[in-house]
Amino acid sequence: MPTVLREGNLRVVIYTDDHPPPHVHVFGDGETRIALLGQDGSAEVVRIVGADRRESRRALYIVREKRDYLLERWRDIHG
């Protein structure tokens, strides 16, 4: 489970044995799973477990800012 990005106390992870569509898991106090290509083509939150709204909003902001990089990393890992 490679950590592909760190921002403060948040760790963005892409599991090597995960499934499409492209998404990341962001860990802080909880976990926020974020699809890199949502309904409108931008990143969107898929699931929140244990993270509060503030942490999830921050995670989404970071993923949206770094989406191109994260998509590239997803493709490096999953082909």
PDB file of N, CA, C and O in Angstrom:
ATOM      1  N   MET A   1       0.849  -1.171   0.000  1.00  0.00           N
ATOM      2  CA  MET A   1       0.000   0.000   0.000  1.00  0.00           C
ATOM      3  C   MET A   1       0.891   1.228   0.000  1.00  0.00           C
ATOM      4  O   MET A   1       1.197   1.765   1.064  1.00  0.00           O
ATOM      5  N   PRO A   2       1.311   1.680  -1.168  1.00  0.00           N
ATOM      6  CA  PRO A   2       2.211   2.823  -1.233  1.00  0.00           C
ATOM      7  C   PRO A   2       1.524   4.150  -0.905  1.00  0.00           C
ATOM      8  O   PRO A   2       0.447   4.462  -1.412  1.00  0.00           O
ATOM      9  N   THR A   3       2.179   4.905  -0.051  1.00  0.00           N
ATOM     10  CA  THR A   3       1.765   6.284   0.190  1.00  0.00           C
ATOM     11  C   THR A   3       2.316   7.104  -0.963  1.00  0.00           C
ATOM     12  O   THR A   3       3.527   7.143  -1.179  1.00  0.00           O
ATOM     13  N   VAL A   4       1.437   7.755  -1.700  1.00  0.00           N
ATOM     14  CA  VAL A   4       1.864   8.494  -2.887  1.00  0.00           C
ATOM     15  C   VAL A   4       1.928   9.999  -2.653  1.00  0.00           C
ATOM     16  O   VAL A   4       2.460  10.741  -3.479  1.00  0.00           O
ATOM     17  N   LEU A   5       1.378  10.451  -1.514  1.00  0.00           N
ATOM     18  CA  LEU A   5       1.373  11.879  -1.222  1.00  0.00           C
ATOM     19  C   LEU A   5       1.123  12.067   0.270  1.00  0.00           C
ATOM     20  O   LEU A   5       0.343  11.335   0.878  1.00  0.00           O
ATOM     21  N   ARG A   6       1.794  13.056   0.849  1.00  0.00           N
ATOM     22  CA  ARG A   6       1.548  13.463   2.239  1.00  0.00           C
ATOM     23  C   ARG A   6       1.313  14.963   2.268  1.00  0.00           C
ATOM     24  O   ARG A   6       2.037  15.737   1.643  1.00  0.00           O
ATOM     25  N   GLU A   7       0.287  15.355   3.007  1.00  0.00           N
ATOM     26  CA  GLU A   7      -0.018  16.776   3.214  1.00  0.00           C
ATOM     27  C   GLU A   7      -0.386  16.928   4.681  1.00  0.00           C
ATOM     28  O   GLU A   7      -1.479  16.535   5.090  1.00  0.00           O
ATOM     29  N   GLY A   8       0.513  17.493   5.472  1.00  0.00           N
ATOM     30  CA  GLY A   8       0.259  17.622   6.901  1.00  0.00           C
ATOM     31  C   GLY A   8       0.064  16.253   7.515  1.00  0.00           C
ATOM     32  O   GLY A   8       0.912  15.374   7.367  1.00  0.00           O
ATOM     33  N   ASN A   9      -1.063  16.067   8.214  1.00  0.00           N
ATOM     34  CA  ASN A   9      -1.331  14.776   8.859  1.00  0.00           C
ATOM     35  C   ASN A   9      -2.075  13.807   7.940  1.00  0.00           C
ATOM     36  O   ASN A   9      -2.461  12.725   8.382  1.00  0.00           O
ATOM     37  N   LEU A  10      -2.285  14.168   6.674  1.00  0.00           N
ATOM     38  CA  LEU A  10      -3.012  13.294   5.748  1.00  0.00           C
ATOM     39  C   LEU A  10      -2.050  12.514   4.858  1.00  0.00           C
ATOM     40  O   LEU A  10      -1.064  13.046   4.348  1.00  0.00           O
ATOM     41  N   ARG A  11      -2.371  11.245   4.692  1.00  0.00           N
ATOM     42  CA  ARG A  11      -1.598  10.346   3.836  1.00  0.00           C
ATOM     43  C   ARG A  11      -2.501   9.866   2.717  1.00  0.00           C
ATOM     44  O   ARG A  11      -3.584   9.348   2.985  1.00  0.00           O
ATOM     45  N   VAL A  12      -2.082  10.026   1.469  1.00  0.00           N
ATOM     46  CA  VAL A  12      -2.859   9.576   0.314  1.00  0.00           C
ATOM     47  C   VAL A  12      -2.234   8.269  -0.171  1.00  0.00           C
ATOM     48  O   VAL A  12      -1.042   8.205  -0.472  1.00  0.00           O
ATOM     49  N   VAL A  13      -3.074   7.223  -0.240  1.00  0.00           N
ATOM     50  CA  VAL A  13      -2.603   5.869  -0.519  1.00  0.00           C
ATOM     51  C   VAL A  13      -3.337   5.305  -1.727  1.00  0.00           C
ATOM     52  O   VAL A  13      -4.531   5.544  -1.913  1.00  0.00           O
ATOM     53  N   ILE A  14      -2.604   4.551  -2.547  1.00  0.00           N
ATOM     54  CA  ILE A  14      -3.204   3.759  -3.624  1.00  0.00           C
ATOM     55  C   ILE A  14      -2.804   2.311  -3.357  1.00  0.00           C
ATOM     56  O   ILE A  14      -1.620   1.978  -3.364  1.00  0.00           O
ATOM     57  N   TYR A  15      -3.783   1.465  -3.124  1.00  0.00           N
ATOM     58  CA  TYR A  15      -3.507   0.050  -2.874  1.00  0.00           C
ATOM     59  C   TYR A  15      -3.063  -0.629  -4.168  1.00  0.00           C
ATOM     60  O   TYR A  15      -3.649  -0.398  -5.226  1.00  0.00           O
ATOM     61  N   THR A  16      -2.038  -1.460  -4.085  1.00  0.00           N
ATOM     62  CA  THR A  16      -1.525  -2.136  -5.278  1.00  0.00           C
ATOM     63  C   THR A  16      -2.479  -3.208  -5.785  1.00  0.00           C
ATOM     64  O   THR A  16      -2.468  -3.523  -6.975  1.00  0.00           O
ATOM     65  N   ASP A  17      -3.300  -3.771  -4.914  1.00  0.00           N
ATOM     66  CA  ASP A  17      -4.228  -4.829  -5.325  1.00  0.00           C
ATOM     67  C   ASP A  17      -5.670  -4.327  -5.390  1.00  0.00           C
ATOM     68  O   ASP A  17      -6.609  -5.109  -5.245  1.00  0.00           O
ATOM     69  N   ASP A  18      -5.841  -3.032  -5.606  1.00  0.00           N
ATOM     70  CA  ASP A  18      -7.178  -2.429  -5.630  1.00  0.00           C
ATOM     71  C   ASP A  18      -7.820  -2.574  -7.007  1.00  0.00           C
ATOM     72  O   ASP A  18      -7.222  -3.152  -7.915  1.00  0.00           O
ATOM     73  N   HIS A  19      -9.000  -2.066  -7.157  1.00  0.00           N
ATOM     74  CA  HIS A  19      -9.843  -2.238  -8.340  1.00  0.00           C
ATOM     75  C   HIS A  19     -10.182  -0.896  -8.965  1.00  0.00           C
ATOM     76  O   HIS A  19     -10.147   0.131  -8.287  1.00  0.00           O
ATOM     77  N   PRO A  20     -10.512  -0.893 -10.265  1.00  0.00           N
ATOM     78  CA  PRO A  20     -11.016   0.332 -10.887  1.00  0.00           C
ATOM     79  C   PRO A  20     -12.417   0.650 -10.347  1.00  0.00           C
ATOM     80  O   PRO A  20     -13.050  -0.217  -9.745  1.00  0.00           O
ATOM     81  N   PRO A  21     -12.891   1.836 -10.544  1.00  0.00           N
ATOM     82  CA  PRO A  21     -12.296   2.990 -11.196  1.00  0.00           C
ATOM     83  C   PRO A  21     -11.206   3.613 -10.317  1.00  0.00           C
ATOM     84  O   PRO A  21     -11.135   3.337  -9.120  1.00  0.00           O
ATOM     85  N   PRO A  22     -10.361   4.455 -10.919  1.00  0.00           N
ATOM     86  CA  PRO A  22      -9.262   5.065 -10.174  1.00  0.00           C
ATOM     87  C   PRO A  22      -9.763   5.837  -8.949  1.00  0.00           C
ATOM     88  O   PRO A  22     -10.668   6.666  -9.043  1.00  0.00           O
ATOM     89  N   HIS A  23      -9.152   5.545  -7.807  1.00  0.00           N
ATOM     90  CA  HIS A  23      -9.505   6.219  -6.568  1.00  0.00           C
ATOM     91  C   HIS A  23      -8.330   6.146  -5.603  1.00  0.00           C
ATOM     92  O   HIS A  23      -7.394   5.372  -5.801  1.00  0.00           O
ATOM     93  N   VAL A  24      -8.393   6.961  -4.560  1.00  0.00           N
ATOM     94  CA  VAL A  24      -7.368   6.971  -3.525  1.00  0.00           C
ATOM     95  C   VAL A  24      -8.041   6.859  -2.165  1.00  0.00           C
ATOM     96  O   VAL A  24      -9.230   7.139  -2.011  1.00  0.00           O
ATOM     97  N   HIS A  25      -7.256   6.445  -1.194  1.00  0.00           N
ATOM     98  CA  HIS A  25      -7.690   6.387   0.194  1.00  0.00           C
ATOM     99  C   HIS A  25      -6.856   7.420   0.937  1.00  0.00           C
ATOM    100  O   HIS A  25      -5.627   7.388   0.890  1.00  0.00           O
ATOM    101  N   VAL A  26      -7.533   8.340   1.625  1.00  0.00           N
ATOM    102  CA  VAL A  26      -6.833   9.384   2.360  1.00  0.00           C
ATOM    103  C   VAL A  26      -7.027   9.117   3.846  1.00  0.00           C
ATOM    104  O   VAL A  26      -8.152   9.077   4.345  1.00  0.00           O
ATOM    105  N   PHE A  27      -5.894   8.933   4.550  1.00  0.00           N
ATOM    106  CA  PHE A  27      -5.925   8.608   5.970  1.00  0.00           C
ATOM    107  C   PHE A  27      -5.439   9.779   6.797  1.00  0.00           C
ATOM    108  O   PHE A  27      -4.397  10.372   6.515  1.00  0.00           O
ATOM    109  N   GLY A  28      -6.200  10.100   7.811  1.00  0.00           N
ATOM    110  CA  GLY A  28      -5.848  11.089   8.826  1.00  0.00           C
ATOM    111  C   GLY A  28      -6.319  10.489  10.134  1.00  0.00           C
ATOM    112  O   GLY A  28      -5.812   9.455  10.570  1.00  0.00           O
ATOM    113  N   ASP A  29      -7.299  11.144  10.765  1.00  0.00           N
ATOM    114  CA  ASP A  29      -7.927  10.541  11.947  1.00  0.00           C
ATOM    115  C   ASP A  29      -8.879   9.429  11.528  1.00  0.00           C
ATOM    116  O   ASP A  29      -9.172   8.529  12.315  1.00  0.00           O
ATOM    117  N   GLY A  30      -9.355   9.489  10.309  1.00  0.00           N
ATOM    118  CA  GLY A  30     -10.226   8.471   9.732  1.00  0.00           C
ATOM    119  C   GLY A  30      -9.762   8.198   8.315  1.00  0.00           C
ATOM    120  O   GLY A  30      -8.602   8.426   7.973  1.00  0.00           O
ATOM    121  N   GLU A  31     -10.682   7.707   7.494  1.00  0.00           N
ATOM    122  CA  GLU A  31     -10.374   7.431   6.096  1.00  0.00           C
ATOM    123  C   GLU A  31     -11.438   8.050   5.199  1.00  0.00           C
ATOM    124  O   GLU A  31     -12.634   7.943   5.472  1.00  0.00           O
ATOM    125  N   THR A  32     -10.995   8.692   4.137  1.00  0.00           N
ATOM    126  CA  THR A  32     -11.888   9.218   3.110  1.00  0.00           C
ATOM    127  C   THR A  32     -11.457   8.610   1.784  1.00  0.00           C
ATOM    128  O   THR A  32     -10.326   8.811   1.342  1.00  0.00           O
ATOM    129  N   ARG A  33     -12.362   7.863   1.146  1.00  0.00           N
ATOM    130  CA  ARG A  33     -12.053   7.302  -0.173  1.00  0.00           C
ATOM    131  C   ARG A  33     -12.592   8.270  -1.215  1.00  0.00           C
ATOM    132  O   ARG A  33     -13.745   8.697  -1.148  1.00  0.00           O
ATOM    133  N   ILE A  34     -11.737   8.614  -2.187  1.00  0.00           N
ATOM    134  CA  ILE A  34     -12.082   9.633  -3.169  1.00  0.00           C
ATOM    135  C   ILE A  34     -11.844   9.094  -4.571  1.00  0.00           C
ATOM    136  O   ILE A  34     -10.748   8.643  -4.902  1.00  0.00           O
ATOM    137  N   ALA A  35     -12.898   9.148  -5.393  1.00  0.00           N
ATOM    138  CA  ALA A  35     -12.786   8.771  -6.809  1.00  0.00           C
ATOM    139  C   ALA A  35     -12.063   9.891  -7.537  1.00  0.00           C
ATOM    140  O   ALA A  35     -12.369  11.066  -7.337  1.00  0.00           O
ATOM    141  N   LEU A  36     -11.109   9.532  -8.376  1.00  0.00           N
ATOM    142  CA  LEU A  36     -10.354  10.545  -9.113  1.00  0.00           C
ATOM    143  C   LEU A  36     -11.118  11.072 -10.317  1.00  0.00           C
ATOM    144  O   LEU A  36     -10.854  12.178 -10.787  1.00  0.00           O
ATOM    145  N   LEU A  37     -12.065  10.285 -10.817  1.00  0.00           N
ATOM    146  CA  LEU A  37     -12.899  10.687 -11.957  1.00  0.00           C
ATOM    147  C   LEU A  37     -14.362  10.487 -11.580  1.00  0.00           C
ATOM    148  O   LEU A  37     -14.947   9.444 -11.871  1.00  0.00           O
ATOM    149  N   GLY A  38     -14.948  11.487 -10.936  1.00  0.00           N
ATOM    150  CA  GLY A  38     -16.334  11.403 -10.508  1.00  0.00           C
ATOM    151  C   GLY A  38     -17.313  11.624 -11.648  1.00  0.00           C
ATOM    152  O   GLY A  38     -16.926  11.640 -12.816  1.00  0.00           O
ATOM    153  N   GLN A  39     -18.573  11.794 -11.306  1.00  0.00           N
ATOM    154  CA  GLN A  39     -19.648  11.977 -12.282  1.00  0.00           C
ATOM    155  C   GLN A  39     -19.351  13.098 -13.283  1.00  0.00           C
ATOM    156  O   GLN A  39     -19.587  12.950 -14.482  1.00  0.00           O
ATOM    157  N   ASP A  40     -18.831  14.219 -12.776  1.00  0.00           N
ATOM    158  CA  ASP A  40     -18.572  15.371 -13.655  1.00  0.00           C
ATOM    159  C   ASP A  40     -17.121  15.430 -14.128  1.00  0.00           C
ATOM    160  O   ASP A  40     -16.697  16.429 -14.707  1.00  0.00           O
ATOM    161  N   GLY A  41     -16.368  14.372 -13.886  1.00  0.00           N
ATOM    162  CA  GLY A  41     -14.977  14.323 -14.323  1.00  0.00           C
ATOM    163  C   GLY A  41     -13.976  14.792 -13.291  1.00  0.00           C
ATOM    164  O   GLY A  41     -12.770  14.619 -13.467  1.00  0.00           O
ATOM    165  N   SER A  42     -14.472  15.394 -12.202  1.00  0.00           N
ATOM    166  CA  SER A  42     -13.559  15.837 -11.152  1.00  0.00           C
ATOM    167  C   SER A  42     -13.589  14.840  -9.992  1.00  0.00           C
ATOM    168  O   SER A  42     -14.437  13.948  -9.954  1.00  0.00           O
ATOM    169  N   ALA A  43     -12.678  14.995  -9.069  1.00  0.00           N
ATOM    170  CA  ALA A  43     -12.615  14.101  -7.912  1.00  0.00           C
ATOM    171  C   ALA A  43     -13.849  14.293  -7.035  1.00  0.00           C
ATOM    172  O   ALA A  43     -14.356  15.406  -6.895  1.00  0.00           O
ATOM    173  N   GLU A  44     -14.332  13.183  -6.440  1.00  0.00           N
ATOM    174  CA  GLU A  44     -15.474  13.274  -5.527  1.00  0.00           C
ATOM    175  C   GLU A  44     -15.364  12.213  -4.437  1.00  0.00           C
ATOM    176  O   GLU A  44     -14.831  11.124  -4.652  1.00  0.00           O
ATOM    177  N   VAL A  45     -15.881  12.562  -3.265  1.00  0.00           N
ATOM    178  CA  VAL A  45     -15.865  11.650  -2.128  1.00  0.00           C
ATOM    179  C   VAL A  45     -16.812  10.483  -2.387  1.00  0.00           C
ATOM    180  O   VAL A  45     -17.953  10.670  -2.809  1.00  0.00           O
ATOM    181  N   VAL A  46     -16.315   9.275  -2.124  1.00  0.00           N
ATOM    182  CA  VAL A  46     -17.107   8.066  -2.309  1.00  0.00           C
ATOM    183  C   VAL A  46     -17.555   7.513  -0.960  1.00  0.00           C
ATOM    184  O   VAL A  46     -18.686   7.049  -0.813  1.00  0.00           O
ATOM    185  N   ARG A  47     -16.652   7.569   0.030  1.00  0.00           N
ATOM    186  CA  ARG A  47     -16.954   6.953   1.322  1.00  0.00           C
ATOM    187  C   ARG A  47     -16.123   7.610   2.416  1.00  0.00           C
ATOM    188  O   ARG A  47     -14.966   7.969   2.199  1.00  0.00           O
ATOM    189  N   ILE A  48     -16.722   7.763   3.589  1.00  0.00           N
ATOM    190  CA  ILE A  48     -16.029   8.329   4.744  1.00  0.00           C
ATOM    191  C   ILE A  48     -16.190   7.362   5.909  1.00  0.00           C
ATOM    192  O   ILE A  48     -17.303   6.951   6.239  1.00  0.00           O
ATOM    193  N   VAL A  49     -15.067   7.001   6.528  1.00  0.00           N
ATOM    194  CA  VAL A  49     -15.104   6.123   7.703  1.00  0.00           C
ATOM    195  C   VAL A  49     -14.252   6.762   8.796  1.00  0.00           C
ATOM    196  O   VAL A  49     -13.024   6.765   8.707  1.00  0.00           O
ATOM    197  N   GLY A  50     -14.889   7.293   9.804  1.00  0.00           N
ATOM    198  CA  GLY A  50     -14.175   7.827  10.954  1.00  0.00           C
ATOM    199  C   GLY A  50     -13.600   9.221  10.803  1.00  0.00           C
ATOM    200  O   GLY A  50     -13.103   9.779  11.781  1.00  0.00           O
ATOM    201  N   ALA A  51     -13.647   9.794   9.637  1.00  0.00           N
ATOM    202  CA  ALA A  51     -13.144  11.159   9.426  1.00  0.00           C
ATOM    203  C   ALA A  51     -14.289  12.147   9.623  1.00  0.00           C
ATOM    204  O   ALA A  51     -15.432  11.865   9.262  1.00  0.00           O
ATOM    205  N   ASP A  52     -13.977  13.299  10.195  1.00  0.00           N
ATOM    206  CA  ASP A  52     -15.023  14.314  10.315  1.00  0.00           C
ATOM    207  C   ASP A  52     -15.113  15.117   9.012  1.00  0.00           C
ATOM    208  O   ASP A  52     -14.284  14.964   8.115  1.00  0.00           O
ATOM    209  N   ARG A  53     -16.123  15.963   8.928  1.00  0.00           N
ATOM    210  CA  ARG A  53     -16.360  16.715   7.688  1.00  0.00           C
ATOM    211  C   ARG A  53     -15.177  17.595   7.308  1.00  0.00           C
ATOM    212  O   ARG A  53     -14.827  17.710   6.133  1.00  0.00           O
ATOM    213  N   ARG A  54     -14.575  18.204   8.299  1.00  0.00           N
ATOM    214  CA  ARG A  54     -13.441  19.097   8.021  1.00  0.00           C
ATOM    215  C   ARG A  54     -12.287  18.328   7.384  1.00  0.00           C
ATOM    216  O   ARG A  54     -11.704  18.772   6.395  1.00  0.00           O
ATOM    217  N   GLU A  55     -11.965  17.170   7.962  1.00  0.00           N
ATOM    218  CA  GLU A  55     -10.882  16.361   7.412  1.00  0.00           C
ATOM    219  C   GLU A  55     -11.215  15.883   5.998  1.00  0.00           C
ATOM    220  O   GLU A  55     -10.351  15.900   5.121  1.00  0.00           O
ATOM    221  N   SER A  56     -12.451  15.462   5.773  1.00  0.00           N
ATOM    222  CA  SER A  56     -12.863  14.984   4.447  1.00  0.00           C
ATOM    223  C   SER A  56     -12.845  16.102   3.410  1.00  0.00           C
ATOM    224  O   SER A  56     -12.447  15.878   2.267  1.00  0.00           O
ATOM    225  N   ARG A  57     -13.270  17.300   3.795  1.00  0.00           N
ATOM    226  CA  ARG A  57     -13.205  18.449   2.874  1.00  0.00           C
ATOM    227  C   ARG A  57     -11.767  18.772   2.518  1.00  0.00           C
ATOM    228  O   ARG A  57     -11.454  19.049   1.360  1.00  0.00           O
ATOM    229  N   ARG A  58     -10.895  18.737   3.513  1.00  0.00           N
ATOM    230  CA  ARG A  58      -9.475  19.004   3.268  1.00  0.00           C
ATOM    231  C   ARG A  58      -8.881  17.938   2.356  1.00  0.00           C
ATOM    232  O   ARG A  58      -8.111  18.253   1.449  1.00  0.00           O
ATOM    233  N   ALA A  59      -9.235  16.676   2.595  1.00  0.00           N
ATOM    234  CA  ALA A  59      -8.755  15.575   1.755  1.00  0.00           C
ATOM    235  C   ALA A  59      -9.211  15.780   0.313  1.00  0.00           C
ATOM    236  O   ALA A  59      -8.421  15.627  -0.619  1.00  0.00           O
ATOM    237  N   LEU A  60     -10.476  16.124   0.129  1.00  0.00           N
ATOM    238  CA  LEU A  60     -11.009  16.337  -1.215  1.00  0.00           C
ATOM    239  C   LEU A  60     -10.300  17.507  -1.897  1.00  0.00           C
ATOM    240  O   LEU A  60      -9.972  17.424  -3.081  1.00  0.00           O
ATOM    241  N   TYR A  61     -10.065  18.577  -1.174  1.00  0.00           N
ATOM    242  CA  TYR A  61      -9.360  19.730  -1.735  1.00  0.00           C
ATOM    243  C   TYR A  61      -7.964  19.321  -2.222  1.00  0.00           C
ATOM    244  O   TYR A  61      -7.567  19.665  -3.335  1.00  0.00           O
ATOM    245  N   ILE A  62      -7.237  18.597  -1.397  1.00  0.00           N
ATOM    246  CA  ILE A  62      -5.883  18.159  -1.747  1.00  0.00           C
ATOM    247  C   ILE A  62      -5.911  17.258  -2.978  1.00  0.00           C
ATOM    248  O   ILE A  62      -5.107  17.427  -3.895  1.00  0.00           O
ATOM    249  N   VAL A  63      -6.835  16.304  -2.997  1.00  0.00           N
ATOM    250  CA  VAL A  63      -6.920  15.378  -4.130  1.00  0.00           C
ATOM    251  C   VAL A  63      -7.296  16.123  -5.403  1.00  0.00           C
ATOM    252  O   VAL A  63      -6.759  15.827  -6.470  1.00  0.00           O
ATOM    253  N   ARG A  64      -8.198  17.071  -5.310  1.00  0.00           N
ATOM    254  CA  ARG A  64      -8.553  17.856  -6.507  1.00  0.00           C
ATOM    255  C   ARG A  64      -7.355  18.657  -7.017  1.00  0.00           C
ATOM    256  O   ARG A  64      -7.146  18.760  -8.226  1.00  0.00           O
ATOM    257  N   GLU A  65      -6.574  19.221  -6.104  1.00  0.00           N
ATOM    258  CA  GLU A  65      -5.390  19.990  -6.498  1.00  0.00           C
ATOM    259  C   GLU A  65      -4.326  19.107  -7.151  1.00  0.00           C
ATOM    260  O   GLU A  65      -3.613  19.561  -8.047  1.00  0.00           O
ATOM    261  N   LYS A  66      -4.214  17.868  -6.718  1.00  0.00           N
ATOM    262  CA  LYS A  66      -3.165  16.955  -7.182  1.00  0.00           C
ATOM    263  C   LYS A  66      -3.705  15.826  -8.061  1.00  0.00           C
ATOM    264  O   LYS A  66      -3.024  14.822  -8.267  1.00  0.00           O
ATOM    265  N   ARG A  67      -4.915  15.984  -8.575  1.00  0.00           N
ATOM    266  CA  ARG A  67      -5.586  14.920  -9.302  1.00  0.00           C
ATOM    267  C   ARG A  67      -4.780  14.370 -10.475  1.00  0.00           C
ATOM    268  O   ARG A  67      -4.687  13.153 -10.632  1.00  0.00           O
ATOM    269  N   ASP A  68      -4.207  15.221 -11.285  1.00  0.00           N
ATOM    270  CA  ASP A  68      -3.436  14.746 -12.442  1.00  0.00           C
ATOM    271  C   ASP A  68      -2.262  13.878 -11.995  1.00  0.00           C
ATOM    272  O   ASP A  68      -2.010  12.819 -12.570  1.00  0.00           O
ATOM    273  N   TYR A  69      -1.553  14.329 -10.975  1.00  0.00           N
ATOM    274  CA  TYR A  69      -0.442  13.554 -10.430  1.00  0.00           C
ATOM    275  C   TYR A  69      -0.942  12.201  -9.898  1.00  0.00           C
ATOM    276  O   TYR A  69      -0.315  11.169 -10.136  1.00  0.00           O
ATOM    277  N   LEU A  70      -2.062  12.212  -9.186  1.00  0.00           N
ATOM    278  CA  LEU A  70      -2.593  10.981  -8.601  1.00  0.00           C
ATOM    279  C   LEU A  70      -3.095  10.012  -9.676  1.00  0.00           C
ATOM    280  O   LEU A  70      -2.933   8.800  -9.538  1.00  0.00           O
ATOM    281  N   LEU A  71      -3.697  10.535 -10.736  1.00  0.00           N
ATOM    282  CA  LEU A  71      -4.098   9.674 -11.859  1.00  0.00           C
ATOM    283  C   LEU A  71      -2.876   9.030 -12.511  1.00  0.00           C
ATOM    284  O   LEU A  71      -2.907   7.857 -12.883  1.00  0.00           O
ATOM    285  N   GLU A  72      -1.818   9.795 -12.643  1.00  0.00           N
ATOM    286  CA  GLU A  72      -0.582   9.261 -13.200  1.00  0.00           C
ATOM    287  C   GLU A  72      -0.027   8.144 -12.309  1.00  0.00           C
ATOM    288  O   GLU A  72       0.407   7.108 -12.811  1.00  0.00           O
ATOM    289  N   ARG A  73      -0.040   8.351 -11.008  1.00  0.00           N
ATOM    290  CA  ARG A  73       0.428   7.332 -10.065  1.00  0.00           C
ATOM    291  C   ARG A  73      -0.468   6.088 -10.127  1.00  0.00           C
ATOM    292  O   ARG A  73       0.034   4.965 -10.075  1.00  0.00           O
ATOM    293  N   TRP A  74      -1.800   6.280 -10.239  1.00  0.00           N
ATOM    294  CA  TRP A  74      -2.736   5.150 -10.364  1.00  0.00           C
ATOM    295  C   TRP A  74      -2.363   4.313 -11.592  1.00  0.00           C
ATOM    296  O   TRP A  74      -2.303   3.086 -11.523  1.00  0.00           O
ATOM    297  N   ARG A  75      -2.118   4.986 -12.698  1.00  0.00           N
ATOM    298  CA  ARG A  75      -1.766   4.279 -13.937  1.00  0.00           C
ATOM    299  C   ARG A  75      -0.418   3.582 -13.829  1.00  0.00           C
ATOM    300  O   ARG A  75      -0.243   2.490 -14.370  1.00  0.00           O
ATOM    301  N   ASP A  76       0.542   4.200 -13.136  1.00  0.00           N
ATOM    302  CA  ASP A  76       1.841   3.556 -12.900  1.00  0.00           C
ATOM    303  C   ASP A  76       1.668   2.252 -12.129  1.00  0.00           C
ATOM    304  O   ASP A  76       2.338   1.261 -12.417  1.00  0.00           O
ATOM    305  N   ILE A  77       0.771   2.257 -11.156  1.00  0.00           N
ATOM    306  CA  ILE A  77       0.569   1.092 -10.287  1.00  0.00           C
ATOM    307  C   ILE A  77      -0.322   0.039 -10.948  1.00  0.00           C
ATOM    308  O   ILE A  77      -0.049  -1.157 -10.851  1.00  0.00           O
ATOM    309  N   HIS A  78      -1.394   0.489 -11.624  1.00  0.00           N
ATOM    310  CA  HIS A  78      -2.410  -0.439 -12.147  1.00  0.00           C
ATOM    311  C   HIS A  78      -2.398  -0.614 -13.664  1.00  0.00           C
ATOM    312  O   HIS A  78      -3.117  -1.458 -14.200  1.00  0.00           O
ATOM    313  N   GLY A  79      -1.599   0.165 -14.340  1.00  0.00           N
ATOM    314  CA  GLY A  79      -1.532   0.025 -15.799  1.00  0.00           C
ATOM    315  C   GLY A  79      -2.609   0.751 -16.539  1.00  0.00           C
ATOM    316  O   GLY A  79      -2.652   0.704 -17.769  1.00  0.00           O
TER     317      GLY A  79
END
